[in-house]
Amino acid sequence: MGAPCGATPSGTPPLPQLGPARPYKSQDFQQLFAGLCEKARLPSHLRFGDLRRSGMTEAADAGATDDELRAQSGHKTRNIVAVYVRSTPKQAGNAIAKRVRHRTQKERLSE
């Protein structure tokens, strides 16, 4: 058996033991996720990768920068952020608000 759930590196959430101690494979998470979706009565077409996409989009909605998103996801390049982050009305609203603030500050400086 693997280490007990409480014996994880500091700050990391414990992972369930999926059987005999061995490295986790992507299919392990997919199977675990499918079972959780079934129990939660979520659509069967959802995949484990959808959690990453949802989490990164939510962080972008909150104003996270591309570098912050890369740090969260563990990706090395910025172009991969576009694969996971979906454009949302919230992001558009944030961009518009930033532009209005910028124009207002610019006009005050010219007075």
MOPAC internal coordinates of N, CA, C and O (Angstrom, degrees):
PM7 1SCF
backbone

  N    0.0000 0     0.00 0     0.00 0    0    0    0
  C    1.4606 1     0.00 0     0.00 0    1    0    0
  C    1.5208 1   109.43 1     0.00 0    2    1    0
  O    1.2310 1   120.67 1   -28.64 1    3    2    1
  N    1.3244 1   116.33 1   151.36 1    3    2    1
  C    1.4562 1   121.51 1   178.68 1    5    3    2
  C    1.5195 1   111.29 1   -78.62 1    6    5    3
  O    1.2310 1   121.57 1     3.47 1    7    6    5
  N    1.3123 1   114.60 1  -176.53 1    7    6    5
  C    1.4641 1   120.42 1   179.14 1    9    7    6
  C    1.5199 1   109.54 1   -64.50 1   10    9    7
  O    1.2310 1   120.09 1   -32.11 1   11   10    9
  N    1.3263 1   117.44 1   147.89 1   11   10    9
  C    1.4626 1   119.27 1   178.15 1   13   11   10
  C    1.5230 1   110.74 1   -62.71 1   14   13   11
  O    1.2310 1   120.99 1   -23.62 1   15   14   13
  N    1.3257 1   115.71 1   156.38 1   15   14   13
  C    1.4600 1   121.07 1  -176.21 1   17   15   14
  C    1.5237 1   113.09 1   -53.06 1   18   17   15
  O    1.2310 1   119.18 1   144.68 1   19   18   17
  N    1.3113 1   119.17 1   -35.32 1   19   18   17
  C    1.4549 1   120.95 1  -178.07 1   21   19   18
  C    1.5150 1   113.46 1   -73.09 1   22   21   19
  O    1.2310 1   119.71 1   166.77 1   23   22   21
  N    1.3388 1   118.16 1   -13.23 1   23   22   21
  C    1.4642 1   121.74 1  -176.21 1   25   23   22
  C    1.5184 1   110.38 1   -95.05 1   26   25   23
  O    1.2310 1   120.40 1  -110.34 1   27   26   25
  N    1.3007 1   116.84 1    69.66 1   27   26   25
  C    1.4613 1   121.96 1   178.64 1   29   27   26
  C    1.5184 1   109.08 1  -118.88 1   30   29   27
  O    1.2310 1   119.94 1   -21.86 1   31   30   29
  N    1.3516 1   117.72 1   158.14 1   31   30   29
  C    1.4592 1   118.98 1   175.44 1   33   31   30
  C    1.5261 1   109.59 1   -55.42 1   34   33   31
  O    1.2310 1   120.35 1   -31.84 1   35   34   33
  N    1.3028 1   116.94 1   148.16 1   35   34   33
  C    1.4688 1   119.55 1  -174.94 1   37   35   34
  C    1.5186 1   111.09 1   -58.24 1   38   37   35
  O    1.2310 1   121.21 1   -43.97 1   39   38   37
  N    1.3132 1   115.30 1   136.03 1   39   38   37
  C    1.4578 1   121.62 1   177.04 1   41   39   38
  C    1.5117 1   114.98 1    84.66 1   42   41   39
  O    1.2310 1   118.81 1   175.81 1   43   42   41
  N    1.3276 1   119.88 1    -4.19 1   43   42   41
  C    1.4593 1   119.95 1   179.32 1   45   43   42
  C    1.5152 1   109.92 1  -103.94 1   46   45   43
  O    1.2310 1   120.39 1   -40.25 1   47   46   45
  N    1.3358 1   116.85 1   139.75 1   47   46   45
  C    1.4571 1   119.02 1   179.25 1   49   47   46
  C    1.5240 1   110.35 1   -72.04 1   50   49   47
  O    1.2310 1   119.86 1   -33.10 1   51   50   49
  N    1.3231 1   117.87 1   146.90 1   51   50   49
  C    1.4591 1   120.27 1   179.18 1   53   51   50
  C    1.5241 1   111.04 1   -70.89 1   54   53   51
  O    1.2310 1   120.77 1   -30.99 1   55   54   53
  N    1.3217 1   116.13 1   149.01 1   55   54   53
  C    1.4590 1   121.88 1   175.26 1   57   55   54
  C    1.5192 1   108.24 1  -106.81 1   58   57   55
  O    1.2310 1   119.86 1   -34.44 1   59   58   57
  N    1.3246 1   117.87 1   145.56 1   59   58   57
  C    1.4611 1   119.53 1   178.98 1   61   59   58
  C    1.5260 1   110.55 1   -67.43 1   62   61   59
  O    1.2310 1   120.38 1   -30.39 1   63   62   61
  N    1.2914 1   116.87 1   149.61 1   63   62   61
  C    1.4619 1   121.52 1   175.83 1   65   63   62
  C    1.5187 1   107.06 1   -79.32 1   66   65   63
  O    1.2310 1   120.11 1   -56.68 1   67   66   65
  N    1.3345 1   117.39 1   123.32 1   67   66   65
  C    1.4588 1   121.49 1  -175.54 1   69   67   66
  C    1.5292 1   112.89 1  -100.57 1   70   69   67
  O    1.2310 1   120.06 1  -164.51 1   71   70   69
  N    1.2918 1   117.49 1    15.49 1   71   70   69
  C    1.4537 1   120.63 1  -179.16 1   73   71   70
  C    1.5104 1   109.03 1   136.88 1   74   73   71
  O    1.2310 1   120.29 1    25.58 1   75   74   73
  N    1.3483 1   117.06 1  -154.42 1   75   74   73
  C    1.4580 1   119.99 1   179.49 1   77   75   74
  C    1.5271 1   110.31 1   -56.32 1   78   77   75
  O    1.2310 1   120.61 1   -32.98 1   79   78   77
  N    1.3309 1   116.44 1   147.02 1   79   78   77
  C    1.4674 1   120.89 1  -177.74 1   81   79   78
  C    1.5258 1   109.58 1   -59.77 1   82   81   79
  O    1.2310 1   120.71 1   -58.39 1   83   82   81
  N    1.3077 1   116.25 1   121.61 1   83   82   81
  C    1.4650 1   123.87 1   177.31 1   85   83   82
  C    1.5258 1   107.38 1  -164.02 1   86   85   83
  O    1.2310 1   119.73 1   -18.19 1   87   86   85
  N    1.3307 1   118.12 1   161.81 1   87   86   85
  C    1.4642 1   119.14 1   177.72 1   89   87   86
  C    1.5307 1   110.69 1   -61.67 1   90   89   87
  O    1.2310 1   121.08 1   -35.67 1   91   90   89
  N    1.3115 1   115.55 1   144.33 1   91   90   89
  C    1.4598 1   119.66 1   176.62 1   93   91   90
  C    1.5227 1   110.02 1   -71.74 1   94   93   91
  O    1.2310 1   120.82 1   -34.61 1   95   94   93
  N    1.3135 1   116.04 1   145.39 1   95   94   93
  C    1.4621 1   122.54 1   175.62 1   97   95   94
  C    1.5248 1   107.25 1  -118.18 1   98   97   95
  O    1.2310 1   120.93 1   -21.35 1   99   98   97
  N    1.3250 1   115.83 1   158.65 1   99   98   97
  C    1.4680 1   118.94 1  -178.08 1  101   99   98
  C    1.5257 1   111.19 1   -58.53 1  102  101   99
  O    1.2310 1   119.83 1   145.27 1  103  102  101
  N    1.3144 1   117.93 1   -34.73 1  103  102  101
  C    1.4746 1   119.89 1   179.88 1  105  103  102
  C    1.5254 1   111.34 1   -65.05 1  106  105  103
  O    1.2310 1   119.94 1   151.64 1  107  106  105
  N    1.3524 1   117.73 1   -28.36 1  107  106  105
  C    1.4634 1   120.22 1   176.42 1  109  107  106
  C    1.5272 1   110.21 1   -61.44 1  110  109  107
  O    1.2310 1   121.07 1   132.50 1  111  110  109
  N    1.3306 1   115.56 1   -47.50 1  111  110  109
  C    1.4663 1   119.91 1  -179.76 1  113  111  110
  C    1.5245 1   110.95 1   -67.37 1  114  113  111
  O    1.2310 1   120.65 1   141.76 1  115  114  113
  N    1.3288 1   116.36 1   -38.24 1  115  114  113
  C    1.4642 1   119.35 1   178.99 1  117  115  114
  C    1.5241 1   110.95 1   -62.86 1  118  117  115
  O    1.2310 1   120.17 1   138.10 1  119  118  117
  N    1.3257 1   117.29 1   -41.90 1  119  118  117
  C    1.4613 1   120.77 1   179.18 1  121  119  118
  C    1.5229 1   111.21 1   -67.50 1  122  121  119
  O    1.2310 1   120.64 1   136.26 1  123  122  121
  N    1.3280 1   116.39 1   -43.74 1  123  122  121
  C    1.4622 1   120.99 1   178.33 1  125  123  122
  C    1.5272 1   109.74 1   -61.59 1  126  125  123
  O    1.2310 1   120.72 1   134.61 1  127  126  125
  N    1.3316 1   116.23 1   -45.39 1  127  126  125
  C    1.4582 1   121.27 1  -179.45 1  129  127  126
  C    1.5256 1   111.10 1   -63.20 1  130  129  127
  O    1.2310 1   120.30 1   137.15 1  131  130  129
  N    1.3260 1   117.04 1   -42.85 1  131  130  129
  C    1.4713 1   120.72 1   179.13 1  133  131  130
  C    1.5256 1   110.54 1   -59.93 1  134  133  131
  O    1.2310 1   120.41 1   138.05 1  135  134  133
  N    1.3280 1   116.82 1   -41.95 1  135  134  133
  C    1.4659 1   120.52 1   178.28 1  137  135  134
  C    1.5183 1   112.11 1   -64.63 1  138  137  135
  O    1.2310 1   120.74 1   138.91 1  139  138  137
  N    1.3396 1   116.19 1   -41.09 1  139  138  137
  C    1.4680 1   119.92 1   178.30 1  141  139  138
  C    1.5324 1   111.01 1   -65.65 1  142  141  139
  O    1.2310 1   120.52 1   139.74 1  143  142  141
  N    1.3356 1   116.61 1   -40.26 1  143  142  141
  C    1.4771 1   120.05 1   177.86 1  145  143  142
  C    1.5177 1   110.70 1   -61.78 1  146  145  143
  O    1.2310 1   120.80 1   138.55 1  147  146  145
  N    1.3221 1   116.08 1   -41.45 1  147  146  145
  C    1.4620 1   120.29 1   179.53 1  149  147  146
  C    1.5251 1   110.38 1   -62.57 1  150  149  147
  O    1.2310 1   120.40 1   133.11 1  151  150  149
  N    1.3367 1   116.84 1   -46.89 1  151  150  149
  C    1.4616 1   120.61 1   179.36 1  153  151  150
  C    1.5238 1   111.83 1   -62.74 1  154  153  151
  O    1.2310 1   120.37 1   144.73 1  155  154  153
  N    1.3287 1   116.89 1   -35.27 1  155  154  153
  C    1.4656 1   121.42 1  -178.87 1  157  155  154
  C    1.5280 1   112.12 1   -86.07 1  158  157  155
  O    1.2310 1   120.97 1   179.20 1  159  158  157
  N    1.3275 1   115.74 1    -0.80 1  159  158  157
  C    1.4708 1   122.10 1  -178.97 1  161  159  158
  C    1.5329 1   112.01 1    59.61 1  162  161  159
  O    1.2310 1   121.14 1  -140.70 1  163  162  161
  N    1.3290 1   115.43 1    39.30 1  163  162  161
  C    1.4627 1   121.42 1   175.62 1  165  163  162
  C    1.5212 1   108.71 1   -90.01 1  166  165  163
  O    1.2310 1   119.80 1   -20.74 1  167  166  165
  N    1.3304 1   117.98 1   159.26 1  167  166  165
  C    1.4671 1   120.45 1  -179.40 1  169  167  166
  C    1.5322 1   111.93 1   -58.11 1  170  169  167
  O    1.2310 1   120.70 1   -38.71 1  171  170  169
  N    1.3173 1   116.28 1   141.29 1  171  170  169
  C    1.4654 1   121.33 1  -176.40 1  173  171  170
  C    1.5274 1   112.74 1   -72.02 1  174  173  171
  O    1.2310 1   119.72 1   165.22 1  175  174  173
  N    1.3507 1   118.14 1   -14.78 1  175  174  173
  C    1.4666 1   119.92 1  -179.75 1  177  175  174
  C    1.5330 1   112.64 1   -78.67 1  178  177  175
  O    1.2310 1   119.66 1   170.75 1  179  178  177
  N    1.3282 1   118.24 1    -9.25 1  179  178  177
  C    1.4588 1   120.30 1   179.03 1  181  179  178
  C    1.5211 1   110.44 1   -67.60 1  182  181  179
  O    1.2310 1   120.79 1   -36.60 1  183  182  181
  N    1.3271 1   116.09 1   143.40 1  183  182  181
  C    1.4575 1   122.41 1   178.51 1  185  183  182
  C    1.5198 1   109.56 1  -122.17 1  186  185  183
  O    1.2310 1   120.81 1   -20.64 1  187  186  185
  N    1.3300 1   116.06 1   159.36 1  187  186  185
  C    1.4542 1   121.70 1  -179.44 1  189  187  186
  C    1.5334 1   111.22 1   -56.13 1  190  189  187
  O    1.2310 1   120.10 1   142.10 1  191  190  189
  N    1.3360 1   117.41 1   -37.90 1  191  190  189
  C    1.4647 1   121.88 1   178.84 1  193  191  190
  C    1.5230 1   113.32 1   -61.75 1  194  193  191
  O    1.2310 1   120.47 1   158.06 1  195  194  193
  N    1.3262 1   116.70 1   -21.94 1  195  194  193
  C    1.4684 1   119.85 1   177.92 1  197  195  194
  C    1.5230 1   111.16 1   -64.31 1  198  197  195
  O    1.2310 1   120.13 1   152.79 1  199  198  197
  N    1.3356 1   117.36 1   -27.21 1  199  198  197
  C    1.4652 1   120.27 1   177.77 1  201  199  198
  C    1.5223 1   110.77 1   -65.21 1  202  201  199
  O    1.2310 1   120.53 1   138.16 1  203  202  201
  N    1.3428 1   116.58 1   -41.84 1  203  202  201
  C    1.4667 1   120.72 1   178.30 1  205  203  202
  C    1.5213 1   109.77 1   -62.61 1  206  205  203
  O    1.2310 1   120.65 1   133.52 1  207  206  205
  N    1.3174 1   116.35 1   -46.48 1  207  206  205
  C    1.4686 1   120.63 1  -179.56 1  209  207  206
  C    1.5298 1   110.65 1   -61.25 1  210  209  207
  O    1.2310 1   120.64 1   135.55 1  211  210  209
  N    1.3175 1   116.38 1   -44.45 1  211  210  209
  C    1.4669 1   120.43 1  -179.96 1  213  211  210
  C    1.5267 1   111.15 1   -64.59 1  214  213  211
  O    1.2310 1   120.69 1   135.49 1  215  214  213
  N    1.3239 1   116.29 1   -44.51 1  215  214  213
  C    1.4578 1   120.38 1  -179.73 1  217  215  214
  C    1.5099 1   112.75 1   -64.23 1  218  217  215
  O    1.2310 1   120.46 1   138.72 1  219  218  217
  N    1.3358 1   116.73 1   -41.28 1  219  218  217
  C    1.4647 1   119.55 1  -179.88 1  221  219  218
  C    1.5309 1   110.92 1   -70.46 1  222  221  219
  O    1.2310 1   120.20 1   142.06 1  223  222  221
  N    1.3238 1   117.23 1   -37.94 1  223  222  221
  C    1.4681 1   120.15 1   177.83 1  225  223  222
  C    1.5268 1   110.16 1   -65.74 1  226  225  223
  O    1.2310 1   120.55 1   138.84 1  227  226  225
  N    1.3210 1   116.55 1   -41.16 1  227  226  225
  C    1.4652 1   120.72 1   178.23 1  229  227  226
  C    1.5379 1   110.54 1   -62.39 1  230  229  227
  O    1.2310 1   120.27 1   137.87 1  231  230  229
  N    1.3292 1   117.10 1   -42.13 1  231  230  229
  C    1.4683 1   120.84 1   178.17 1  233  231  230
  C    1.5275 1   110.80 1   -64.56 1  234  233  231
  O    1.2310 1   120.18 1   140.75 1  235  234  233
  N    1.3354 1   117.26 1   -39.25 1  235  234  233
  C    1.4650 1   120.79 1   177.35 1  237  235  234
  C    1.5344 1   110.30 1   -64.99 1  238  237  235
  O    1.2310 1   120.23 1   140.98 1  239  238  237
  N    1.3206 1   117.17 1   -39.02 1  239  238  237
  C    1.4688 1   121.15 1   176.18 1  241  239  238
  C    1.5273 1   110.72 1   -60.06 1  242  241  239
  O    1.2310 1   121.03 1   147.07 1  243  242  241
  N    1.3345 1   115.63 1   -32.93 1  243  242  241
  C    1.4714 1   120.50 1  -179.79 1  245  243  242
  C    1.5254 1   111.85 1   -80.57 1  246  245  243
  O    1.2310 1   120.24 1   176.68 1  247  246  245
  N    1.3381 1   117.15 1    -3.32 1  247  246  245
  C    1.4584 1   120.53 1   176.71 1  249  247  246
  C    1.5107 1   114.94 1   100.14 1  250  249  247
  O    1.2310 1   119.46 1  -168.05 1  251  250  249
  N    1.3389 1   118.64 1    11.95 1  251  250  249
  C    1.4620 1   120.96 1   178.95 1  253  251  250
  C    1.5277 1   110.00 1   -63.40 1  254  253  251
  O    1.2310 1   120.90 1   -39.67 1  255  254  253
  N    1.3229 1   115.89 1   140.33 1  255  254  253
  C    1.4658 1   121.38 1   177.77 1  257  255  254
  C    1.5258 1   109.60 1   -78.61 1  258  257  255
  O    1.2310 1   120.74 1   -12.96 1  259  258  257
  N    1.3375 1   116.18 1   167.04 1  259  258  257
  C    1.4637 1   120.03 1   176.93 1  261  259  258
  C    1.5271 1   110.90 1   -58.16 1  262  261  259
  O    1.2310 1   120.21 1   138.69 1  263  262  261
  N    1.3279 1   117.20 1   -41.31 1  263  262  261
  C    1.4692 1   120.25 1   179.52 1  265  263  262
  C    1.5359 1   110.95 1   -64.17 1  266  265  263
  O    1.2310 1   120.25 1   140.59 1  267  266  265
  N    1.3162 1   117.13 1   -39.41 1  267  266  265
  C    1.4673 1   120.27 1   177.26 1  269  267  266
  C    1.5271 1   110.61 1   -66.05 1  270  269  267
  O    1.2310 1   120.67 1   140.62 1  271  270  269
  N    1.3218 1   116.33 1   -39.38 1  271  270  269
  C    1.4632 1   120.20 1   178.00 1  273  271  270
  C    1.5263 1   110.92 1   -64.71 1  274  273  271
  O    1.2310 1   120.32 1   139.22 1  275  274  273
  N    1.3357 1   117.00 1   -40.78 1  275  274  273
  C    1.4612 1   120.53 1   177.52 1  277  275  274
  C    1.5266 1   110.87 1   -63.69 1  278  277  275
  O    1.2310 1   120.59 1   140.57 1  279  278  277
  N    1.3279 1   116.49 1   -39.43 1  279  278  277
  C    1.4649 1   120.06 1   178.25 1  281  279  278
  C    1.5278 1   110.48 1   -63.56 1  282  281  279
  O    1.2310 1   120.68 1   141.00 1  283  282  281
  N    1.3268 1   116.31 1   -39.00 1  283  282  281
  C    1.4672 1   120.88 1   179.71 1  285  283  282
  C    1.5279 1   111.09 1   -67.54 1  286  285  283
  O    1.2310 1   120.50 1   137.89 1  287  286  285
  N    1.3231 1   116.66 1   -42.11 1  287  286  285
  C    1.4670 1   120.33 1  -173.78 1  289  287  286
  C    1.5226 1   113.74 1   -88.70 1  290  289  287
  O    1.2310 1   120.63 1   159.97 1  291  290  289
  N    1.3280 1   116.39 1   -20.03 1  291  290  289
  C    1.4577 1   119.59 1  -178.46 1  293  291  290
  C    1.5159 1   114.23 1    85.84 1  294  293  291
  O    1.2310 1   119.95 1  -169.97 1  295  294  293
  N    1.3195 1   117.70 1    10.03 1  295  294  293
  C    1.4653 1   120.81 1   178.36 1  297  295  294
  C    1.5311 1   110.77 1   -80.25 1  298  297  295
  O    1.2310 1   120.82 1   -29.07 1  299  298  297
  N    1.3267 1   116.03 1   150.93 1  299  298  297
  C    1.4597 1   121.12 1  -176.77 1  301  299  298
  C    1.5249 1   113.33 1   -92.10 1  302  301  299
  O    1.2310 1   119.74 1   153.49 1  303  302  301
  N    1.3222 1   118.11 1   -26.51 1  303  302  301
  C    1.4632 1   120.89 1  -176.11 1  305  303  302
  C    1.5242 1   111.52 1  -115.49 1  306  305  303
  O    1.2310 1   121.60 1   -28.04 1  307  306  305
  N    1.3240 1   114.55 1   151.96 1  307  306  305
  C    1.4657 1   119.51 1  -178.79 1  309  307  306
  C    1.5253 1   112.80 1   -72.27 1  310  309  307
  O    1.2310 1   120.32 1   149.63 1  311  310  309
  N    1.3314 1   116.99 1   -30.37 1  311  310  309
  C    1.4688 1   118.30 1  -175.22 1  313  311  310
  C    1.5244 1   112.46 1   -64.54 1  314  313  311
  O    1.2310 1   119.69 1   157.16 1  315  314  313
  N    1.3252 1   118.21 1   -22.84 1  315  314  313
  C    1.4704 1   119.87 1   178.92 1  317  315  314
  C    1.5260 1   111.58 1   -71.65 1  318  317  315
  O    1.2310 1   120.19 1   157.76 1  319  318  317
  N    1.3229 1   117.24 1   -22.24 1  319  318  317
  C    1.4676 1   120.45 1   178.88 1  321  319  318
  C    1.5299 1   110.12 1   -57.50 1  322  321  319
  O    1.2310 1   120.65 1   140.81 1  323  322  321
  N    1.3281 1   116.36 1   -39.19 1  323  322  321
  C    1.4676 1   120.54 1  -179.25 1  325  323  322
  C    1.5261 1   112.54 1   -63.95 1  326  325  323
  O    1.2310 1   120.38 1   154.83 1  327  326  325
  N    1.3207 1   116.88 1   -25.17 1  327  326  325
  C    1.4672 1   120.57 1   178.94 1  329  327  326
  C    1.5321 1   110.34 1   -69.16 1  330  329  327
  O    1.2310 1   120.73 1   144.05 1  331  330  329
  N    1.3293 1   116.20 1   -35.95 1  331  330  329
  C    1.4595 1   120.95 1  -173.97 1  333  331  330
  C    1.5211 1   114.61 1   -97.95 1  334  333  331
  O    1.2310 1   119.95 1   146.39 1  335  334  333
  N    1.3169 1   117.69 1   -33.61 1  335  334  333
  C    1.4689 1   119.69 1  -176.28 1  337  335  334
  C    1.5195 1   109.30 1   -87.67 1  338  337  335
  O    1.2310 1   121.11 1   -56.32 1  339  338  337
  N    1.3023 1   115.48 1   123.68 1  339  338  337
  C    1.4639 1   121.68 1   176.73 1  341  339  338
  C    1.5245 1   108.82 1   -93.40 1  342  341  339
  O    1.2310 1   120.42 1   -41.77 1  343  342  341
  N    1.3258 1   116.80 1   138.23 1  343  342  341
  C    1.4613 1   120.56 1   175.97 1  345  343  342
  C    1.5205 1   108.98 1   -67.79 1  346  345  343
  O    1.2310 1   121.11 1   -42.75 1  347  346  345
  N    1.3241 1   115.49 1   137.25 1  347  346  345
  C    1.4646 1   120.39 1  -178.48 1  349  347  346
  C    1.5247 1   109.81 1  -132.79 1  350  349  347
  O    1.2310 1   120.06 1   -19.01 1  351  350  349
  N    1.3315 1   117.49 1   160.99 1  351  350  349
  C    1.4717 1   120.38 1   175.25 1  353  351  350
  C    1.5342 1   111.77 1   -58.32 1  354  353  351
  O    1.2310 1   120.20 1   147.10 1  355  354  353
  N    1.3272 1   117.22 1   -32.90 1  355  354  353
  C    1.4673 1   121.19 1   179.08 1  357  355  354
  C    1.5325 1   109.95 1   -62.48 1  358  357  355
  O    1.2310 1   119.93 1   135.79 1  359  358  357
  N    1.3104 1   117.73 1   -44.21 1  359  358  357
  C    1.4603 1   121.62 1   178.81 1  361  359  358
  C    1.5336 1   110.47 1   -64.55 1  362  361  359
  O    1.2310 1   120.46 1   138.97 1  363  362  361
  N    1.3253 1   116.72 1   -41.03 1  363  362  361
  C    1.4626 1   120.39 1   177.74 1  365  363  362
  C    1.5280 1   110.28 1   -62.12 1  366  365  363
  O    1.2310 1   120.69 1   137.39 1  367  366  365
  N    1.3266 1   116.29 1   -42.61 1  367  366  365
  C    1.4642 1   120.43 1   177.87 1  369  367  366
  C    1.5136 1   112.03 1   -62.90 1  370  369  367
  O    1.2310 1   120.36 1   139.99 1  371  370  369
  N    1.3322 1   116.91 1   -40.01 1  371  370  369
  C    1.4652 1   120.67 1   176.80 1  373  371  370
  C    1.5258 1   110.97 1   -61.54 1  374  373  371
  O    1.2310 1   120.47 1   136.54 1  375  374  373
  N    1.3315 1   116.70 1   -43.46 1  375  374  373
  C    1.4680 1   120.90 1  -179.86 1  377  375  374
  C    1.5232 1   110.91 1   -63.87 1  378  377  375
  O    1.2310 1   120.34 1   137.50 1  379  378  377
  N    1.3178 1   116.96 1   -42.50 1  379  378  377
  C    1.4673 1   121.01 1   179.30 1  381  379  378
  C    1.5208 1   110.23 1   -63.89 1  382  381  379
  O    1.2310 1   120.30 1   135.99 1  383  382  381
  N    1.3249 1   117.03 1   -44.01 1  383  382  381
  C    1.4706 1   120.69 1   179.63 1  385  383  382
  C    1.5249 1   111.02 1   -61.82 1  386  385  383
  O    1.2310 1   120.04 1   139.69 1  387  386  385
  N    1.3283 1   117.53 1   -40.31 1  387  386  385
  C    1.4692 1   120.86 1   177.82 1  389  387  386
  C    1.5266 1   110.72 1   -64.27 1  390  389  387
  O    1.2310 1   120.68 1   138.60 1  391  390  389
  N    1.3171 1   116.31 1   -41.40 1  391  390  389
  C    1.4669 1   120.11 1   179.49 1  393  391  390
  C    1.5207 1   110.91 1   -63.92 1  394  393  391
  O    1.2310 1   120.27 1   136.10 1  395  394  393
  N    1.3303 1   117.09 1   -43.90 1  395  394  393
  C    1.4698 1   120.78 1   179.42 1  397  395  394
  C    1.5253 1   110.24 1   -62.57 1  398  397  395
  O    1.2310 1   120.19 1   135.94 1  399  398  397
  N    1.3418 1   117.23 1   -44.06 1  399  398  397
  C    1.4681 1   120.34 1   177.33 1  401  399  398
  C    1.5212 1   111.04 1   -60.41 1  402  401  399
  O    1.2310 1   120.45 1   137.55 1  403  402  401
  N    1.3018 1   116.75 1   -42.45 1  403  402  401
  C    1.4644 1   121.19 1   179.58 1  405  403  402
  C    1.5254 1   110.97 1   -62.46 1  406  405  403
  O    1.2310 1   120.05 1   133.71 1  407  406  405
  N    1.3135 1   117.52 1   -46.29 1  407  406  405
  C    1.4786 1   120.97 1  -179.16 1  409  407  406
  C    1.5195 1   110.79 1   -65.42 1  410  409  407
  O    1.2310 1   120.69 1   140.79 1  411  410  409
  N    1.3417 1   116.28 1   -39.21 1  411  410  409
  C    1.4637 1   120.34 1   179.60 1  413  411  410
  C    1.5261 1   110.58 1   -64.65 1  414  413  411
  O    1.2310 1   120.06 1   136.20 1  415  414  413
  N    1.3164 1   117.49 1   -43.80 1  415  414  413
  C    1.4610 1   121.30 1   178.07 1  417  415  414
  C    1.5152 1   110.54 1   -64.50 1  418  417  415
  O    1.2310 1   119.73 1   140.43 1  419  418  417
  N    1.3018 1   118.13 1   -39.57 1  419  418  417
  C    1.4660 1   123.16 1   179.73 1  421  419  418
  C    1.5248 1   110.25 1   -63.61 1  422  421  419
  O    1.2310 1   120.26 1   137.94 1  423  422  421
  N    1.3464 1   117.11 1   -42.06 1  423  422  421
  C    1.4492 1   121.00 1  -179.93 1  425  423  422
  C    1.5324 1   111.19 1   -67.26 1  426  425  423
  O    1.2310 1   120.35 1   142.96 1  427  426  425
  N    1.3297 1   116.93 1   -37.04 1  427  426  425
  C    1.4676 1   120.47 1   178.31 1  429  427  426
  C    1.5235 1   110.56 1   -65.23 1  430  429  427
  O    1.2310 1   120.32 1   142.26 1  431  430  429
  N    1.3193 1   117.00 1   -37.74 1  431  430  429
  C    1.4652 1   121.17 1  -179.79 1  433  431  430
  C    1.5200 1   111.59 1   -67.42 1  434  433  431
  O    1.2310 1   119.94 1   150.60 1  435  434  433
  N    1.3253 1   117.73 1   -29.40 1  435  434  433
  C    1.4623 1   120.33 1  -177.96 1  437  435  434
  C    1.5230 1   112.71 1   -83.79 1  438  437  435
  O    1.2310 1   119.91 1   171.09 1  439  438  437
  N    1.3118 1   117.77 1    -8.91 1  439  438  437
  C    1.4649 1   120.70 1  -179.50 1  441  439  438
  C    1.5105 1   112.19 1   -76.91 1  442  441  439
  O    1.2310 1   120.10 1   180.00 1  443  442  441

